Amino acid sequence: MMEEFWLMAILPFCFPIPKPVKNIWVRTSKNENPVRYIDMTTTLPSNYQYIESIAVRDFFENYGENLLLRLVNSEKTLSRSTIREKSVNRPALAVTGYFKYFAHKRIQLFGAGEMAFFREQTPAKRKKVMETMAAKRIPCVVVSRNLAPTPEMIETLEAKGIPLFRTSLTSKAFTTEVTVLLEERFAPKSTYHGTLLDVRGIGTLIRGDSGSGKSEAALALIERGHSLVADDMVRVKLLSDHTPVGFCDDMSRGFMECRGIGIINIEELFGIRFVRLEKRIDLVVTFLEDSSQEEPDRTGLDRKSFDLLGIEVPHMEIPLRPGRDMARLVEVAAMVQSARQLGHDSANDFNQKLLKKMNG
């Protein structure tokens, strides 16, 4: 007992435990104050990736066609600005000259209301507002409904090197489209070893040691009508700060490795409907080696969770035994998780019946 106590006392000093990361601060230039990008309360994995900013040129080249953007001022303005937040700002108060709490890191969207008010102002007032806005280092300005920008907007933004765009989309449509695109681009990402499938609508990530039979179980599940998302290297992104979504790189999509057979193409062998581009991860299933000293859960009352980019996902551990149908067990685990999401818990129901009988 004393030996165990002594070990527990010295282990933290021999092997320092990483402290939870609550705030990640990023800096885009030496003269700029650090910007808090993400707030998390868990230790980040070593392969954690995040995007702190997007160059406006990159944004225009990748999404300009989808957003129907047209550059109004010169192309040289594209090389200096960066988007640092995944939202759009409507500068309704800013056009009146009130800049307190002005969201200057976002795309500035001028809609019909802002432009109507702006045109009613004197040229001197319009120029002063645009100069103040440009001094805040805004990434770019977008005018919706193909409305014509005022001369003061064009001259000031050109002089300050800030891109000015027009789009035929309405303000609502543009905001919806660009929010989805930026949410995808800014989403934190990481990579996990395993196989991800869509099992009866439940995104199931199968984990285990190399050679534990993950791919074989996944192949058996595909034969039963379920869909493959990613094999071996599962990419995970965090959407809306609370939804882990798994996917794979374009090069490996639809391919699996089976030991003794090699690389197989699921789309060619089974059909296109057996391959999915991405899936929200609802359940993590880990294959445990027979030599594991841990006692497996036998009732289902002891709930476990697995950390995916700071989000706790339901976790089930299935011991490996000779002759066990692991694919069937994974399928049942997904069905159990689906029932729990609908409010049905067999383990808890049985426990309540047992307690009721014991209490007479």
N, C-alpha and C positions, 0 to 999 in steps of 0.2 A: 504494500500500500504506500509506504514511504517512497519507494522507487518510482511509482507512478506519479506521485505528487511532485517529486523532484524533477522528473522529465517534463511535466506540464509547466513547471516554473521556468525552466531554462529554454524550452523550445522557442518561445516567442523571440528570445534574444539571438538564438542561433539562426533561425529562419524567419526574418521579419515578415509579417503579414502585410500585404499592400493595403493602404488605407482606401476607403471608398472615395471615389471621385464624385464630388457634388457639382462642381462647376468646371467647365472647360473654357479657357480663355484663349482666343486666337487673335493674332495681330496681322493685318494685311500690309502695313508699312511701318517704318521706324517712327514716324511722326504721329501715328494714329494711336488713340487710346485703345486698349484691348477691348474686345467685344465678346460678351458671353454668348456662346453659340448654343449650348445644350445643357440642361440641368438633369443630372442623373444621381442616384444614390447607391449605385453598385459599382464594384470594381470593373473597369473596362477590360475586355480581352485584349491580348497582345496584337491581334490582327484587326482591331477595330479601325474603321475608316469613316471619316466624316468630311464634309465639304464646308469650308468656312465662307467662301465667296465664289461667285460666278462672274467671269468677264462678260460685259455686255456684248462684245463681239461674238463670243461663243454662244450666248443666249440668242442673238439675232440669227446666226448661221444655222443653229439647230432647230429653233422654234419659230423663226420669223414667218415661214410659209404657213404653218398651222394657224398662227395667230393673225395672218393677213397683215403683217407689219410692212410699212414702207418708210424708209429713212428720209427725213425731210432735209436735214443739214448735211454737212460733208461727212465722208466716210472716215476721216481722220479722228473724228470724235469718238469712234468706237473703241479705240485702243487704250483709253485712259480710265474708263469707269468700270466699277464692279458692283454687282448686286449682292448685298450682305444679309438680306432677310427674305424668307420665302412667302412674302405677303405683298399685297398691293395697297397703296395709300391713295385715298381720294382727298386732295388738298383743299377741302372746302373752306376751312378756317384760314389756311395759309394764303389763299387768294385775297382775303380781306386784310392781310397784314399781321395776323396773329400766328406766331411761330412757336409758342410754348408747347412742349411735348410733340413737336413736329417729327413724324417718323421719316427721317431723311435717308435711312438705309434701304428703303423699299422703292419699287417702281412707282413713279408718280403718275396717276391716271387722271386726265382732265376729261370729264364727261360734258354732256350738254349743259348741265347746271353751272359748272365751274366756268365754262367758256362763255355762257351768256352773261354771267356776272362780270367776268374779266373784261369783256368788250365794252361794258358800260363805264368802266373806269377811264381816267385820263391816261394818255400815253406815258406821262411821267410816273404815275402811280403803277401802271403795269410794269414798267421797266424796273422800278424799285423792288416790287414784289419778286420778279424773276431773278434779280441780282441777289436778293436775300436768300432765295431758295437755292440758287446755284452755289452760294457760299457755304451752304450746309453739306456740300459734296453729295448731292443726290445722284443715283446711278444713271437714270434716264427719265424722260418724260414721254408719255404716250397720250395721244388725243384720239378719242373714240369717235365712232359714227362718221369717219372721214371728214370731220370738221376742220376748217382751215385755221392753223395757228396764227396768232397775231404777229405782226412784224417784230414786236419787242421780244416775244418768245424766241423767234428764230435767231435774231441778232445776239441776244444775251447768251443763249445756250451755245451758239457757235463760238462766241468769244471765250466762253469758259470751258469749251471742250466737252460738253455734255450732249449725248445723242438725243434727238427729238424724232419721234415716230408718229405715224398716223395709221389707224386701222379702221376698216369698215365695220368691225364688230361693235355691238352695243357695249356699254360699260359693264353690264351684268354678265354678258357672254364672255367678254375678255377676262374679267376677274375670275370667272369659274374656270376657264381654260388655263390661264396662266398659273393659278393656284395649284391645280392638279400637276402641272408640269414642274413647277418649282418644288412642290412637296416630294415628288419622285426624285428630283435631282439632289435636294438637300438631305434626303433620308440617310441616317447613319447606316452603315453596312458592315457586315462581318462574314466570315466563312466558317462553316462547321463540317466536320467529317461525319458522313452518314448518307442515308437515302431518304428522300422525301417523296411521298405519294399522297394522292387524293383517295382516301378509303371511305366510301359511302359519304362523301361530302366533308369528311374530317381530314384536315391536313396533318399527316402523321409523319414525323421525323424518326426514322429508325437509326439508332446508334449502337455501337458495340466495337469491340476490338477488331483489328484487321483479321480477316478470315473467320469471323464469327457467324457468317451466313446471312449478312444483311441483304446482299444482292440476290441471293437465292430466294430468300423470303419475299423480296420485292417482285421477283420474276413470277413466283407462284401467285402473288396478289394480282399482278397484271393479267395473268391467265384467267383469273376469276372476274375480270371486268373492271378492275380499278386502274387508275392513271398514274403514270410516272411524271414527276416534276424535275427531280435532279438525283443523280447518283454519284456517290463518292464525295464530291465537293459541293456542298449546298451553300449557296449564297443567300444571306438573310438581310433584308432591309427593314427598317422600322418606320412605318407610315403613321402619320398623325400622332407620333410620340407614344403610341400604345399598341400598335398592331404589327407583330412580326410577320413578314411575308417572305416565303422562300422562293427562290428561282435558281436558274443556272446560266452559265455563259452560253452565248449563241453557238459556240463551236461544239460544246458537249451536249447540247439539248437533244434528247431522244436516244442517247447512247448509254449503254450499260456494260459493265465488265463482269463476266462470270468466269471464275477460276476453272481452268481446264477447257473452256470454250473460247474465251477471248472477248473482244468487243462485239456487241450485237446492237443492231439498230431496231429499236422498239417500233418505230413508225412503219418500217418496211415489213416487219414480221407480223405485227398485230393490227396496224392501222393508225391513222392520225388521231382518232378519238382516245387513244390510250396514252397520249402525251399532252401535258398541260404546260403552259408558259410559266405560271406562277400560282401559288396557293398560300393562303393564310395558314400559319402553323397553329393548330389547336391542341396537339398532343405530341409528346416525346416519349418514345418507347426505347428502352435500353436493354440489349441482350447481355445478361450476366454470365460469365464463365462458371462452369460447374464447381471450380475450385474456390469460388468466392466465399468468404467467411460470413457474409451478410445473410441474415435470415430473411427470405422473401416475404412480402406481405401476403397473408392468407385470407384476410377478411375484406380488404378494400377500404377499411376505415382510416388507415394511416395514409393520408394524402401527401404526396410528394410533388415538388415542382422543380423545373429546370429553367435556369436563367438564360434568356435569349435577348441580348442587347438591353438588359435591365428590366425585362418583362418576365414575370413568373408564369411559365406555361405548365399545365398539368403533365406529370411525369409518372410513367409506370415502368417497373423493372421486371423482366421476364427471365428466369434462369434457363440456361441452355441445358438440355438433357438429350441423350441419344434417343432417337425415335419420335421426338416431339414435333408436332406440326406447327412450326413457328409462324408460318403465314396465317394459319387459322387463328392462332392466339392474338396476333396483331390485329386481325380483322375484328375479333371479339372486343379487343381493347378499344378500338375506334368506335364500335357500337355502344360500348359502355359510356364512353366520353360523350357521344351524341345524346344518349339518354340523360346524362347528367346536365347537359346544357339545356335540356327541355324540362328539367326539374325532377327527373326520376332517378333515384339512387337506391339500387337494390341492396347494397350493403347496409345503408342506414335504415331502410325499411325492415330488413331482417333483424337488425339490432334492436329497433324499437319494439318489434313483436316479441323478441326474446326477453327484453327487460319487462315488458308488460306481463308476460307469463310468469317470470320469476317473482314479480311483485304481487302475484295472485290476482 
